């Protein structure tokens, strides 16, 4: 029976931190205030440091080898492709929205925050895709 | 199944060597040794040579290659 390596534990820790912070943030629409955006960024940094420190403390063998690097590259490729696809879809939707003659019925400050959240959401989705791809790559044949 | 297969488990058993001991000897994690033994990961040429050197046998005694059909 194989136990989890340091890299796998670290990935599960990252995924847990991402879901704990990002899910409430996006589901409960906390992105409508600059203070809440800043709070979320601060929270994810603190939680990641805390979880990764605990994982490092309880793991004896903390080495990285060629398989870890290969899996890491696969994860980054999946994350990059997701981000690029979301960007294309986002730009396409914006173009279609403008082409249809729709204007934003809200003030400019909110539009700025809205676009920041959309962009941030794309980064979050691609980061989660990267982490999940890496976790799955450890479970199946390469 | 065509592809790369190996006899690491048998060679290790003959020498009463644990997966962790082999992993330490070739500079990879125990999980990578497990993945190689189960044919879930094809190691780099350098790691393959390191494994053969640890067991003091030729490379082809550790790894066998069966090409997929149509590529012979």
Backbone of each chain as ProteinMPNN parsed JSONL, in Angstrom:
{"seq_chain_A": "XXXXXXXXXXXXXXXXXXXXXXXXXXXXXXXXXXXXXXXXXXXXXXXXXXXXXXXXXXXXXXXXXXXXXXXXXXXXXXXXXXXXXXXXXXXXXXXXXXXXXXXXXXXXXXXXXXXXXXXXXXXXXXXXXXXXXXXXXXXXXX", "coords_chain_A": {"N_chain_A": [[0.86, -1.206, 0.0], [0.647, 2.124, -0.966], [1.758, 5.068, 0.611], [1.034, 8.586, 0.931], [3.131, 10.851, -0.836], [5.372, 13.596, -0.05], [4.936, 15.657, -1.896], [2.374, 15.03, -2.839], [0.828, 15.283, -0.508], [1.234, 17.991, -0.077], [-0.098, 19.01, -2.298], [-2.757, 18.227, -1.77], [-3.13, 19.759, 0.494], [-2.934, 22.335, -0.595], [-5.17, 22.311, -2.303], [-7.214, 22.035, -0.431], [-6.934, 24.458, 0.994], [-7.478, 26.269, -1.074], [-10.165, 25.624, -1.691], [-11.407, 26.122, 0.773], [-11.077, 28.884, 1.116], [-11.707, 30.144, -1.403], [-14.241, 29.141, -2.235], [-16.367, 30.074, -0.366], [-15.905, 32.783, -0.852], [-16.56, 33.272, -3.571], [-19.093, 32.05, -3.792], [-20.636, 33.324, -1.821], [-20.513, 35.886, -2.744], [-18.45, 37.779, -1.965], [-16.854, 39.451, -3.312], [-17.637, 42.055, -3.744], [-16.542, 44.137, -2.406], [-13.651, 46.07, -1.762], [-12.173, 45.698, 0.56], [-12.919, 43.111, 1.323], [-11.878, 41.643, -0.79], [-9.158, 42.084, -0.407], [-8.946, 40.914, 2.113], [-9.496, 38.263, 1.506], [-7.289, 37.582, -0.119], [-5.217, 37.893, 1.731], [-6.025, 35.928, 3.576], [-5.787, 33.506, 2.095], [-3.051, 33.393, 1.689], [-2.05, 33.221, 4.338], [-3.322, 30.835, 5.227], [-2.282, 28.956, 3.419], [0.466, 29.063, 4.057], [0.345, 28.143, 6.694], [-0.84, 25.53, 6.44], [1.023, 24.282, 4.686], [3.312, 24.405, 6.241], [2.635, 22.725, 8.377], [2.307, 20.298, 6.983], [4.912, 19.943, 5.998], [6.222, 19.636, 8.428], [5.245, 17.215, 9.433], [6.064, 15.366, 7.589], [8.502, 13.042, 6.736], [10.299, 12.304, 4.573], [11.204, 14.625, 2.328], [11.761, 14.953, -0.399], [12.135, 15.815, -3.928], [11.58, 14.374, -7.042], [12.271, 13.181, -10.467], [9.774, 12.3, -11.44], [7.961, 13.796, -9.953], [8.569, 16.326, -10.962], [7.8, 16.043, -13.633], [5.046, 15.605, -13.341], [4.374, 18.014, -12.187], [4.883, 19.746, -14.338], [2.898, 18.857, -16.128], [0.633, 19.599, -14.741], [0.918, 22.408, -14.724], [0.702, 22.867, -17.457], [-1.947, 22.082, -17.964], [-3.252, 23.954, -16.363], [-2.462, 26.348, -17.614], [-3.614, 26.035, -20.169], [-6.301, 26.032, -19.453], [-6.58, 28.618, -18.373], [-5.94, 30.182, -20.631], [-8.02, 29.378, -22.351], [-10.282, 30.243, -20.903], [-9.8, 32.983, -20.933], [-10.075, 33.573, -23.659], [-12.766, 32.86, -24.025], [-13.935, 34.676, -22.236], [-13.167, 37.169, -23.351], [-14.452, 36.924, -25.784], [-17.129, 36.868, -24.954], [-17.331, 39.421, -23.886], [-16.899, 40.939, -26.171], [-19.12, 40.124, -27.688], [-21.122, 41.067, -26.05], [-20.703, 43.838, -26.2], [-21.086, 44.181, -28.925], [-23.757, 43.61, -29.159], [-24.782, 45.88, -28.225], [-25.163, 46.425, -25.55], [-24.938, 48.185, -22.515], [-23.105, 48.772, -19.474], [-25.08, 48.986, -16.705], [-24.184, 50.17, -14.356], [-22.111, 51.89, -11.964], [-18.749, 53.156, -12.664], [-16.738, 52.36, -10.808], [-17.667, 49.985, -9.678], [-17.712, 48.407, -11.948], [-15.003, 48.112, -12.428], [-14.236, 46.604, -10.176], [-15.792, 44.402, -10.64], [-14.666, 43.372, -13.02], [-12.147, 42.787, -12.05], [-12.779, 40.719, -10.312], [-13.787, 38.823, -12.11], [-11.506, 38.269, -13.627], [-9.894, 37.375, -11.542], [-11.36, 35.145, -10.791], [-10.95, 33.524, -13.047], [-8.219, 32.988, -12.763], [-8.293, 31.57, -10.361], [-9.872, 29.301, -11.038], [-8.201, 28.134, -13.003], [-5.998, 27.579, -11.415], [-7.031, 25.715, -9.615], [-7.665, 23.688, -11.429], [-5.073, 23.055, -12.241], [-3.994, 22.025, -9.815], [-5.735, 19.832, -9.309], [-5.272, 18.291, -11.61], [-2.617, 17.562, -11.165], [-2.898, 16.041, -8.82], [-4.475, 13.917, -9.794], [-2.681, 12.893, -11.674], [-0.787, 11.702, -10.073], [-2.15, 9.501, -9.263], [-2.701, 7.937, -11.494], [-1.309, 6.102, -14.381], [1.674, 7.331, -15.955]], "CA_chain_A": [[0.0, 0.0, 0.0], [1.495, 3.313, -1.031], [1.325, 6.233, 1.368], [1.174, 9.799, 0.131], [4.439, 11.503, -0.787], [5.329, 14.991, 0.412], [4.329, 16.457, -2.96], [0.924, 14.763, -2.868], [0.249, 15.921, 0.684], [1.28, 19.427, -0.321], [-1.166, 19.311, -3.264], [-4.044, 18.127, -1.064], [-3.171, 20.94, 1.364], [-3.227, 23.495, -1.459], [-6.555, 22.201, -2.766], [-8.067, 22.314, 0.734], [-6.859, 25.904, 1.248], [-8.173, 26.953, -2.173], [-11.611, 25.428, -1.56], [-11.875, 26.766, 2.019], [-11.1, 30.343, 0.963], [-12.334, 30.637, -2.632], [-15.662, 28.782, -2.363], [-17.236, 31.073, 0.271], [-15.675, 34.087, -1.468], [-17.328, 33.405, -4.809], [-20.499, 31.641, -3.592], [-21.32, 34.347, -1.013], [-20.315, 37.188, -3.423], [-17.67, 38.692, -1.144], [-16.017, 40.269, -4.18], [-18.209, 43.38, -4.004], [-15.886, 45.142, -1.573], [-12.182, 46.005, -1.875], [-11.672, 45.146, 1.824], [-13.127, 41.66, 1.321], [-10.915, 41.088, -1.753], [-7.865, 42.109, 0.29], [-9.045, 39.92, 3.187], [-9.416, 36.933, 0.899], [-5.893, 37.371, -0.545], [-4.451, 37.717, 2.966], [-6.424, 34.638, 4.156], [-5.243, 32.37, 1.336], [-1.6, 33.357, 1.945], [-1.845, 32.734, 5.722], [-3.746, 29.433, 5.309], [-1.308, 28.143, 2.664], [1.696, 28.984, 4.854], [0.032, 27.306, 7.858], [-1.016, 24.132, 6.019], [2.269, 23.745, 4.128], [4.257, 24.242, 7.364], [2.213, 21.512, 9.105], [2.618, 19.15, 6.116], [6.374, 19.784, 5.993], [6.652, 19.195, 9.761], [4.865, 15.811, 9.685], [6.583, 14.493, 6.523], [9.921, 12.748, 6.947], [11.047, 12.409, 3.312], [10.67, 15.783, 1.606], [12.519, 15.137, -1.64], [11.415, 15.935, -5.19], [12.323, 13.645, -8.075], [11.908, 13.438, -11.871], [8.328, 12.078, -11.632], [7.289, 14.975, -9.39], [8.762, 17.451, -11.892], [6.974, 15.764, -14.81], [3.654, 15.834, -12.941], [4.26, 19.467, -11.993], [4.78, 20.345, -15.68], [1.57, 18.518, -16.663], [-0.327, 20.445, -14.033], [1.048, 23.786, -15.217], [0.177, 22.897, -18.831], [-3.42, 22.046, -17.864], [-3.654, 25.251, -15.807], [-2.255, 27.369, -18.642], [-4.635, 25.842, -21.21], [-7.58, 26.461, -18.868], [-6.558, 30.078, -18.279], [-6.005, 30.72, -22.001], [-9.379, 29.129, -22.861], [-11.203, 31.135, -20.19], [-9.534, 34.346, -21.421], [-10.675, 33.665, -24.993], [-14.219, 32.85, -23.819], [-14.265, 35.942, -21.57], [-13.041, 38.257, -24.322], [-15.518, 36.694, -26.756], [-18.393, 37.281, -24.338], [-17.282, 40.879, -23.777], [-17.066, 41.444, -27.534], [-20.512, 39.86, -28.055], [-21.917, 41.966, -25.207], [-20.546, 45.172, -26.77], [-21.668, 44.121, -30.262], [-25.218, 43.61, -28.992], [-25.144, 47.235, -27.835], [-25.484, 46.493, -24.127], [-24.03, 48.98, -21.684], [-23.149, 48.365, -18.077], [-25.947, 49.936, -16.006], [-23.646, 50.365, -13.012], [-21.064, 52.92, -11.997], [-17.438, 52.7, -13.131], [-15.985, 51.705, -9.733], [-18.156, 48.617, -9.548], [-17.283, 47.677, -13.145], [-13.592, 47.784, -12.183], [-14.204, 45.518, -9.197], [-16.398, 43.24, -11.301], [-13.674, 42.801, -13.928], [-11.089, 42.222, -11.204], [-13.282, 39.438, -9.816], [-13.867, 37.873, -13.239], [-10.125, 37.903, -13.906], [-9.446, 36.6, -10.397], [-12.056, 33.859, -10.898], [-10.253, 32.736, -14.068], [-6.97, 32.525, -12.157], [-8.642, 30.571, -9.344], [-10.295, 28.074, -11.729], [-7.029, 27.504, -13.635], [-5.135, 27.073, -10.337], [-7.667, 24.485, -9.108], [-7.468, 22.686, -12.485], [-3.66, 22.655, -12.144], [-3.818, 21.188, -8.621], [-6.48, 18.566, -9.489], [-4.544, 17.531, -12.633], [-1.435, 16.984, -10.527], [-3.353, 14.986, -7.894], [-4.893, 12.777, -10.622], [-1.493, 12.332, -12.322], [-0.117, 10.837, -9.094], [-2.969, 8.297, -9.073], [-2.76, 7.094, -12.693], [-0.041, 5.866, -15.061], [2.205, 8.43, -16.776]], "C_chain_A": [[0.886, 1.243, 0.0], [0.905, 4.438, -0.185], [1.572, 7.461, 0.515], [2.576, 10.379, 0.284], [4.251, 12.945, -0.304], [4.619, 15.879, -0.614], [2.812, 16.28, -3.001], [0.232, 15.428, -1.684], [0.162, 17.434, 0.496], [0.155, 19.85, -1.282], [-2.538, 19.252, -2.604], [-4.225, 19.329, -0.128], [-3.552, 22.186, 0.587], [-4.686, 23.488, -1.893], [-7.523, 22.531, -1.627], [-8.114, 23.82, 1.005], [-7.64, 26.681, 0.19], [-9.689, 26.838, -2.009], [-12.167, 26.145, -0.327], [-12.023, 28.279, 1.828], [-11.933, 30.783, -0.249], [-13.834, 30.328, -2.72], [-16.586, 29.795, -1.675], [-17.133, 32.448, -0.396], [-16.561, 34.272, -2.701], [-18.809, 33.065, -4.612], [-21.269, 32.728, -2.839], [-21.109, 35.77, -1.543], [-19.59, 38.197, -2.532], [-16.829, 39.653, -1.984], [-16.566, 41.662, -4.45], [-17.607, 44.475, -3.126], [-14.37, 44.952, -1.644], [-11.588, 45.386, -0.612], [-11.796, 43.626, 1.866], [-12.177, 40.968, 0.341], [-9.543, 40.995, -1.082], [-7.843, 41.059, 1.404], [-8.9, 38.518, 2.663], [-7.977, 36.619, 0.492], [-5.009, 37.109, 0.681], [-4.737, 36.334, 3.576], [-5.788, 33.461, 3.439], [-3.736, 32.244, 1.579], [-1.33, 32.748, 3.318], [-2.177, 31.245, 5.816], [-2.771, 28.508, 4.576], [-0.026, 27.967, 3.475], [1.5, 28.019, 6.029], [-0.045, 25.827, 7.47], [0.291, 23.516, 5.517], [3.325, 23.535, 5.224], [3.933, 22.969, 8.132], [2.586, 20.266, 8.299], [4.129, 18.885, 6.102], [6.864, 19.223, 7.329], [6.348, 17.711, 9.995], [5.381, 14.842, 8.609], [8.087, 14.32, 6.675], [10.746, 12.954, 5.668], [10.453, 13.533, 2.474], [11.416, 16.024, 0.297], [11.589, 15.24, -2.859], [12.226, 15.206, -6.252], [11.774, 13.935, -9.472], [10.411, 13.271, -12.129], [7.534, 13.266, -11.097], [7.373, 16.157, -10.36], [7.898, 17.288, -13.138], [5.498, 16.052, -14.513], [3.391, 17.325, -12.752], [4.076, 20.166, -13.35], [3.411, 20.078, -16.306], [0.495, 19.386, -16.035], [-0.29, 21.873, -14.545], [0.506, 23.908, -16.637], [-1.349, 22.933, -18.818], [-3.946, 23.39, -17.349], [-3.552, 26.358, -16.835], [-3.328, 27.275, -19.725], [-6.003, 26.299, -20.717], [-7.654, 27.989, -18.839], [-6.697, 30.715, -19.664], [-7.416, 30.551, -22.58], [-10.384, 30.076, -22.214], [-11.041, 32.578, -20.659], [-10.215, 34.553, -22.771], [-12.201, 33.733, -24.871], [-14.68, 34.179, -23.217], [-14.23, 37.116, -22.531], [-14.146, 38.154, -25.372], [-16.858, 37.162, -26.221], [-18.476, 38.801, -24.227], [-17.538, 41.524, -25.139], [-18.521, 41.294, -27.972], [-21.449, 40.82, -27.315], [-21.911, 43.389, -25.789], [-21.232, 45.257, -28.14], [-23.2, 44.2, -30.194], [-25.722, 44.967, -28.507], [-25.534, 47.384, -26.378], [-24.46, 47.364, -23.389], [-24.143, 48.495, -20.245], [-23.971, 49.391, -17.286], [-25.467, 50.214, -14.577], [-22.486, 51.34, -13.081], [-19.665, 52.307, -12.21], [-16.634, 51.95, -12.067], [-16.383, 50.253, -9.578], [-17.722, 47.771, -10.735], [-15.84, 47.223, -12.981], [-13.465, 46.58, -11.263], [-14.756, 44.225, -9.8], [-15.385, 42.557, -12.223], [-12.509, 42.174, -13.164], [-11.503, 40.837, -10.718], [-13.381, 38.382, -10.912], [-12.466, 37.356, -13.555], [-9.587, 37.002, -12.784], [-10.085, 35.21, -10.412], [-11.393, 32.944, -11.912], [-8.956, 32.164, -13.502], [-7.224, 31.409, -11.153], [-9.018, 29.247, -10.001], [-9.083, 27.364, -12.335], [-6.082, 26.934, -12.58], [-5.702, 25.768, -9.771], [-7.505, 23.361, -10.139], [-6.038, 22.149, -12.434], [-3.464, 21.678, -10.984], [-4.5, 19.831, -8.791], [-5.778, 17.681, -10.529], [-3.333, 16.837, -12.028], [-1.821, 15.844, -9.583], [-3.737, 13.731, -8.688], [-3.68, 12.093, -11.269], [-0.725, 11.415, -11.368], [-0.85, 9.509, -8.941], [-2.949, 7.371, -10.288], [-1.389, 6.991, -13.365], [0.377, 7.058, -15.903], [2.78, 7.872, -18.075]], "O_chain_A": [[1.761, 1.397, 0.852], [-0.291, 4.723, -0.255], [2.246, 7.383, -0.512], [3.139, 10.399, 1.379], [3.131, 13.437, -0.171], [3.811, 16.736, -0.257], [2.065, 17.243, -3.174], [-0.816, 16.055, -1.835], [-0.831, 18.07, 0.852], [-0.462, 20.901, -1.108], [-3.384, 20.114, -2.841], [-5.331, 19.849, 0.022], [-4.372, 22.99, 1.031], [-5.359, 24.518, -1.858], [-8.524, 23.218, -1.832], [-9.185, 24.39, 1.217], [-8.367, 27.624, 0.505], [-10.413, 27.822, -2.165], [-13.261, 26.708, -0.371], [-12.979, 28.88, 2.319], [-12.764, 31.684, -0.139], [-14.609, 31.145, -3.216], [-17.493, 30.326, -2.315], [-18.116, 33.181, -0.497], [-17.225, 35.298, -2.853], [-19.678, 33.714, -5.194], [-22.417, 33.022, -3.173], [-21.476, 36.742, -0.883], [-20.048, 39.327, -2.361], [-16.175, 40.55, -1.452], [-16.029, 42.384, -5.291], [-18.1, 45.602, -3.103], [-13.869, 43.829, -1.593], [-10.615, 44.635, -0.689], [-10.912, 42.933, 2.369], [-11.721, 39.853, 0.594], [-8.859, 39.976, -1.172], [-6.828, 40.393, 1.61], [-8.261, 37.674, 3.291], [-7.496, 35.511, 0.73], [-4.162, 36.216, 0.667], [-3.821, 35.652, 4.035], [-5.305, 32.525, 4.077], [-3.205, 31.137, 1.665], [-0.484, 31.864, 3.452], [-1.42, 30.476, 6.407], [-2.47, 27.412, 5.051], [0.507, 26.861, 3.572], [2.364, 27.192, 6.322], [0.599, 24.98, 8.087], [0.632, 22.386, 5.866], [4.131, 22.607, 5.148], [4.834, 22.216, 8.499], [3.113, 19.299, 8.849], [4.563, 17.736, 6.186], [7.805, 18.43, 7.365], [7.108, 17.026, 10.678], [5.159, 13.635, 8.706], [8.843, 15.289, 6.734], [11.746, 13.672, 5.668], [9.337, 13.416, 1.969], [11.672, 17.17, -0.072], [10.433, 14.817, -2.825], [13.437, 15.404, -6.348], [10.929, 14.812, -9.649], [9.834, 14.002, -12.934], [6.555, 13.693, -11.709], [6.403, 16.889, -10.559], [7.333, 18.257, -13.643], [4.796, 16.659, -15.321], [2.328, 17.832, -13.109], [3.234, 21.053, -13.496], [2.831, 20.961, -16.938], [-0.428, 19.847, -16.707], [-1.334, 22.484, -14.775], [-0.082, 24.93, -16.99], [-1.971, 23.702, -19.552], [-4.956, 23.899, -17.836], [-4.436, 27.209, -16.93], [-3.884, 28.287, -20.151], [-6.776, 26.885, -21.475], [-8.662, 28.578, -19.23], [-7.464, 31.659, -19.851], [-7.944, 31.462, -23.218], [-11.237, 30.643, -22.896], [-12.023, 33.313, -20.77], [-10.854, 35.58, -23.001], [-12.849, 34.552, -25.524], [-15.692, 34.74, -23.637], [-15.132, 37.954, -22.539], [-14.707, 39.164, -25.797], [-17.637, 37.782, -26.944], [-19.532, 39.397, -24.439], [-18.275, 42.503, -25.258], [-19.096, 42.213, -28.556], [-22.428, 41.314, -27.874], [-22.945, 44.052, -25.864], [-21.868, 46.258, -28.472], [-23.844, 44.784, -31.066], [-26.927, 45.186, -28.39], [-26.172, 48.369, -26.006], [-23.258, 47.266, -23.635], [-25.14, 47.891, -19.852], [-23.581, 50.556, -17.211], [-26.281, 50.467, -13.689], [-21.942, 51.584, -14.158], [-19.44, 51.121, -11.97], [-15.921, 51.001, -12.392], [-15.533, 49.388, -9.37], [-17.406, 46.59, -10.589], [-15.486, 46.101, -13.343], [-12.694, 45.656, -11.527], [-14.274, 43.127, -9.525], [-15.253, 41.333, -12.219], [-11.956, 41.156, -13.581], [-10.702, 39.903, -10.708], [-13.101, 37.205, -10.685], [-12.264, 36.154, -13.73], [-8.917, 36.002, -13.042], [-9.433, 34.219, -10.085], [-11.276, 31.739, -11.687], [-8.632, 30.998, -13.73], [-6.48, 30.431, -11.092], [-8.548, 28.19, -9.581], [-8.943, 26.148, -12.204], [-5.431, 25.917, -12.82], [-4.956, 24.832, -9.483], [-7.239, 22.216, -9.773], [-5.812, 20.946, -12.566], [-2.842, 20.628, -11.15], [-3.919, 18.797, -8.459], [-5.697, 16.465, -10.354], [-3.051, 15.678, -12.332], [-1.157, 14.808, -9.548], [-3.375, 12.618, -8.308], [-3.65, 10.87, -11.399], [-0.085, 10.459, -11.806], [-0.255, 8.509, -8.54], [-3.153, 6.165, -10.151], [-0.441, 7.68, -12.989], [-0.468, 7.724, -16.502], [3.277, 8.632, -18.906]]}, "seq_chain_B": "XXXXXXXXXXXXXXXXXXXXXXXXXXXXXXXXXXXXXXXXXXXXXXXXXXXXXXXXXXXXXXXXXXXXXXXX", "coords_chain_B": {"N_chain_B": [[0.703, -6.765, -21.946], [1.73, -4.278, -24.263], [4.788, -2.307, -24.225], [6.857, -0.812, -21.674], [8.251, -3.012, -19.339], [9.262, -4.412, -16.159], [11.632, -6.031, -13.903], [12.017, -5.319, -11.319], [10.8, -5.719, -8.812], [11.218, -8.473, -8.354], [14.021, -8.612, -8.408], [14.593, -7.005, -6.257], [13.408, -8.448, -4.19], [15.024, -10.72, -4.153], [17.317, -9.692, -3.047], [16.467, -8.892, -0.618], [15.649, -6.242, -0.304], [14.167, -3.169, 0.594], [11.522, -1.036, -0.707], [11.975, 1.599, -0.005], [14.714, 1.585, 0.567], [15.774, 1.066, -1.975], [14.809, 3.322, -3.276], [16.205, 5.364, -1.917], [18.775, 4.677, -2.714], [18.801, 5.198, -5.446], [17.986, 7.775, -5.621], [15.295, 8.731, -5.709], [11.763, 9.131, -4.842], [9.918, 6.907, -2.616], [7.397, 6.484, -3.602], [7.755, 6.815, -6.318], [9.326, 4.6, -6.949], [7.426, 2.62, -6.426], [5.55, 3.273, -8.432], [7.111, 2.747, -10.716], [7.577, -0.006, -10.438], [4.998, -0.978, -10.741], [4.611, -0.535, -13.378], [3.576, 1.952, -13.988], [4.919, 4.194, -14.442], [7.454, 5.257, -16.59], [10.808, 5.321, -16.087], [13.468, 7.827, -16.327], [16.311, 7.546, -18.556], [18.654, 7.781, -17.147], [17.904, 7.191, -14.486], [17.071, 4.58, -14.885], [19.502, 3.316, -15.524], [20.787, 3.72, -13.11], [19.278, 2.091, -11.425], [19.835, -0.441, -12.515], [22.528, -0.525, -11.922], [22.522, -0.557, -9.138], [21.504, -3.113, -8.653], [23.443, -4.505, -9.869], [23.327, -5.626, -12.457], [22.83, -6.16, -16.06], [21.163, -3.589, -18.002], [19.064, -4.53, -19.629], [18.214, -6.696, -18.239], [16.799, -5.706, -16.215], [14.862, -3.994, -17.323], [12.377, -4.538, -19.812], [11.338, -4.236, -23.164], [8.413, -4.154, -24.999], [7.375, -3.538, -28.085], [4.535, -1.552, -29.254], [1.865, -2.926, -31.268], [2.401, -2.903, -34.811], [4.492, -1.166, -34.773], [6.899, -2.44, -34.902]], "CA_chain_B": [[0.489, -5.389, -22.424], [2.951, -3.75, -24.875], [5.391, -1.174, -23.526], [7.997, -1.102, -20.805], [7.986, -3.786, -18.119], [10.519, -4.551, -15.41], [11.735, -7.121, -12.918], [12.569, -4.693, -10.114], [10.24, -6.36, -7.61], [11.897, -9.766, -8.176], [15.424, -8.329, -8.082], [14.592, -6.45, -4.895], [13.072, -9.547, -3.273], [16.216, -11.583, -4.061], [18.323, -9.032, -2.193], [15.756, -8.458, 0.606], [15.762, -4.777, -0.288], [12.854, -2.516, 0.662], [11.309, 0.018, -1.718], [12.608, 2.819, 0.496], [16.168, 1.434, 0.395], [16.064, 1.252, -3.405], [14.541, 4.736, -3.575], [17.346, 6.135, -1.392], [19.967, 4.339, -3.499], [18.749, 5.787, -6.809], [17.663, 9.208, -5.505], [13.899, 9.086, -6.009], [10.883, 8.866, -3.699], [9.386, 5.533, -2.57], [6.206, 6.447, -4.468], [8.225, 6.652, -7.701], [9.716, 3.182, -7.073], [6.155, 1.877, -6.516], [4.987, 3.536, -9.766], [7.935, 2.034, -11.711], [7.319, -1.452, -10.274], [3.651, -1.276, -11.252], [4.595, -0.1, -14.796], [2.766, 3.16, -14.123], [5.828, 5.289, -14.787], [8.705, 4.855, -17.244], [11.831, 6.235, -15.565], [14.433, 8.383, -17.28], [17.407, 6.627, -18.862], [19.626, 7.904, -16.048], [17.374, 6.435, -13.338], [17.083, 3.164, -15.275], [20.885, 2.851, -15.37], [21.078, 3.699, -11.67], [18.621, 0.886, -10.873], [20.622, -1.595, -12.961], [23.805, -0.494, -11.202], [22.258, -0.972, -7.748], [21.346, -4.571, -8.648], [24.638, -5.027, -10.524], [22.911, -6.465, -13.596], [22.661, -5.328, -17.26], [19.9, -2.838, -18.079], [17.991, -5.342, -20.244], [17.714, -7.685, -17.269], [15.849, -4.983, -15.343], [13.752, -3.477, -18.139], [12.089, -5.198, -21.084], [10.463, -3.39, -23.982], [7.557, -4.828, -25.988], [6.789, -2.426, -28.875], [3.125, -1.708, -29.607], [1.636, -3.541, -32.577], [2.522, -2.001, -35.956], [5.688, -0.321, -34.642], [8.073, -3.306, -34.814]], "C_chain_B": [[1.778, -4.849, -23.031], [3.468, -2.535, -24.122], [6.554, -1.626, -22.671], [7.545, -1.921, -19.591], [9.321, -3.976, -17.398], [10.456, -5.674, -14.393], [12.268, -6.589, -11.591], [12.085, -5.401, -8.848], [10.97, -7.678, -7.305], [13.346, -9.552, -7.739], [15.553, -7.806, -6.65], [14.353, -7.562, -3.865], [14.276, -10.465, -3.071], [17.243, -11.021, -3.095], [17.727, -8.558, -0.865], [15.85, -6.948, 0.794], [14.369, -4.155, -0.252], [12.741, -1.46, -0.449], [12.0, 1.306, -1.305], [14.131, 2.759, 0.323], [16.564, 1.639, -1.064], [15.883, 2.724, -3.787], [15.712, 5.619, -3.121], [18.598, 5.913, -2.244], [19.971, 5.005, -4.866], [18.299, 7.253, -6.8], [16.279, 9.601, -5.973], [13.054, 8.803, -4.766], [10.393, 7.41, -3.759], [8.177, 5.401, -3.494], [6.604, 6.265, -5.935], [8.662, 5.208, -7.944], [8.456, 2.326, -7.232], [5.568, 2.032, -7.921], [5.777, 2.795, -10.853], [7.636, 0.538, -11.641], [5.973, -1.862, -10.861], [3.491, -0.901, -12.723], [3.694, 1.111, -15.018], [3.623, 4.366, -14.489], [7.088, 4.716, -15.422], [9.793, 5.813, -16.801], [12.732, 6.784, -16.663], [15.551, 7.358, -17.483], [18.417, 6.609, -17.714], [19.176, 7.078, -14.831], [17.392, 4.931, -13.639], [18.485, 2.579, -15.105], [21.277, 2.767, -13.898], [20.495, 2.437, -11.016], [19.439, -0.357, -11.232], [21.941, -1.681, -12.199], [23.636, -0.954, -9.753], [22.17, -2.497, -7.667], [22.54, -5.287, -9.29], [24.286, -6.032, -11.64], [22.809, -5.562, -14.839], [21.262, -4.692, -17.315], [18.743, -3.697, -18.599], [17.484, -6.452, -19.323], [16.692, -7.035, -16.319], [14.625, -4.548, -16.142], [13.629, -4.253, -19.451], [11.106, -4.314, -21.844], [9.714, -4.222, -25.019], [6.91, -3.731, -26.82], [5.315, -2.655, -29.182], [2.978, -2.286, -31.012], [1.716, -2.504, -33.697], [3.733, -1.104, -35.873], [6.966, -1.144, -34.583], [9.092, -2.978, -35.894]], "O_chain_B": [[2.829, -4.939, -22.397], [2.707, -1.822, -23.468], [7.154, -2.675, -22.904], [6.584, -1.566, -18.91], [10.382, -3.726, -17.97], [9.388, -6.194, -14.069], [12.896, -7.325, -10.83], [12.865, -5.649, -7.929], [11.298, -7.963, -6.153], [13.837, -10.215, -6.827], [16.502, -8.13, -5.935], [15.0, -7.612, -2.819], [14.525, -10.934, -1.96], [17.947, -11.764, -2.412], [18.407, -7.897, -0.079], [16.095, -6.45, 1.893], [13.485, -4.578, -0.997], [13.74, -1.053, -1.043], [12.546, 2.023, -2.143], [14.76, 3.758, -0.026], [17.56, 2.3, -1.358], [16.691, 3.295, -4.519], [16.15, 6.508, -3.851], [19.381, 6.837, -2.468], [21.034, 5.341, -5.389], [18.241, 7.894, -7.849], [16.093, 10.666, -6.561], [13.561, 8.301, -3.763], [10.446, 6.768, -4.808], [7.955, 4.35, -4.094], [5.878, 5.637, -6.705], [8.405, 4.651, -9.01], [8.416, 1.421, -8.065], [5.139, 1.053, -8.531], [5.188, 2.276, -11.802], [7.462, -0.111, -12.673], [5.828, -2.955, -11.407], [2.384, -0.939, -13.262], [3.12, 1.28, -16.094], [3.1, 5.433, -14.808], [7.715, 3.81, -14.874], [9.719, 7.004, -17.102], [12.755, 6.271, -17.782], [15.714, 6.43, -16.691], [18.959, 5.562, -17.36], [19.974, 6.359, -14.229], [17.689, 4.116, -12.766], [18.636, 1.468, -14.596], [22.005, 1.862, -13.489], [21.131, 1.806, -10.172], [19.704, -1.209, -10.384], [22.411, -2.771, -11.872], [24.493, -1.651, -9.209], [22.692, -3.104, -6.732], [22.633, -6.514, -9.258], [24.864, -7.114, -11.742], [22.713, -4.342, -14.706], [20.309, -5.214, -16.735], [17.617, -3.623, -18.106], [16.454, -7.071, -19.593], [15.855, -7.706, -15.715], [13.49, -4.712, -15.694], [14.621, -4.577, -20.104], [10.184, -3.731, -21.272], [10.333, -4.916, -25.825], [5.999, -3.056, -26.343], [4.881, -3.794, -29.352], [3.873, -2.144, -31.845], [1.193, -1.395, -33.581], [3.995, -0.345, -36.806], [8.022, -0.608, -34.246], [10.143, -3.615, -35.965]]}, "name": "protein", "num_of_chains": 2, "seq": "XXXXXXXXXXXXXXXXXXXXXXXXXXXXXXXXXXXXXXXXXXXXXXXXXXXXXXXXXXXXXXXXXXXXXXXXXXXXXXXXXXXXXXXXXXXXXXXXXXXXXXXXXXXXXXXXXXXXXXXXXXXXXXXXXXXXXXXXXXXXXXXXXXXXXXXXXXXXXXXXXXXXXXXXXXXXXXXXXXXXXXXXXXXXXXXXXXXXXXXXXXXXXXXXXXXXXX"}
